[in-house]
Amino acid sequence: MKIQLPRSSTVPLYTQIKEALRAKIIDGTYVGHQQLPSESEMIAAFGVSRITVRQAINDLQKEGLLFKVHGKGTFVAMPNVSQELTQLQGFGEAMHRLGHETFSEVFGLKTVKGSSIVCAKLNLDEGSAVTEIRRIRYLNREPVSIDYSWVPDEVGSRLSEKNLREKDLFFLLENQLRQPLHSADLEIDATVASSEVAGRLKVAAGSPILRIERLTYVEQNKPLVFEYLHYRAETFKYKIKILR
C-alpha cells in the first residue's frame, strides 16, 4: 500500500518515515523480532529514494528500535530501556518521559491477610488486612515486568482495576489518595522466572529475571507500599551515576 508523505512539510522526509515506522512499532503493528518490509518495498510505499529510507532505518537502529541481520533484513528489536535510580518514580512515569507507551494488565486486586514478611515490611500486625495488587506491565505492547504490590487495606481498598490499568500506582497514591511519597528502599538481585512469571512474561521457565524488592514510604517515613518487581533481563536495566 502506498503511503503519501506531506511534501509541503518542513519536516525532512527521512524524519517523517522514521516517525511513521516508530508509530507502527509502538502501536503493535510491528512486534518484537518481526521483519520489516524490504528497502525496495519501503521505497515504493513512501515514494522516496533509497538513501532516505536508509537514513530513517539507521536512526531507528541507533535508538535501539531496530536491528539488522546480514543477508536477511531489518527486524524490530525487543524493548530495551533503562531507568535512572536517582529519582523515585513509577515505571510508566519514567517510560513516558522517554517517549514509550505503557499500560498495565491487572490480574489480581483483592484484600488478603498479610504474610509475615509483608506485615513486617509495612509495620503492621501479622495477619493484618492488606490490598494485594498483581499486574503485568507492558512497554510498547510487550510484557516487560510482573509486579506484586501490597498496600495497607485502609488505603489500597480505594484503588480500582480500571485506574490501575491506566495509571501508575505511585500516581494514584499521590494524586487520588493524597499519600505524598517520600523515598524508597530498593534491593536488586538476579533470579530465575517461576512458571507464573514466565508464562505471563512470555519467556521460558527458568529464564533470567531481574528482581527488585522495593519498600516505599510516605512523607513521614511511614512504609506504604511493599513490592516485588520482576523484569525480563534482556529488556530492562537500572542505571545510576555516582560521584567520587
Secondary structure, 3 states (H helix, E strand, C coil): CCCCCCCCCCCCHHHHHHHHHHHHHHCCCCCCCCECCCHHHHHHHHCCCHHHHHHHHHHHHHCCCEEEECCCEEEECCCCEEEECCCCCCHHHHHHHCCCCEEEEEEEEEEEECCHHHHHHCCCCCCCEEEEEEEEEEECCEEEEEEEEEEEHHHHCCCCHHHHHHCCHHHHHHHCCCCCEEEEEEEEEEEECCHHHHHHHCCCCCCEEEEEEEEEEECCCCEEEEEEEEEECCCEEEECCCCC
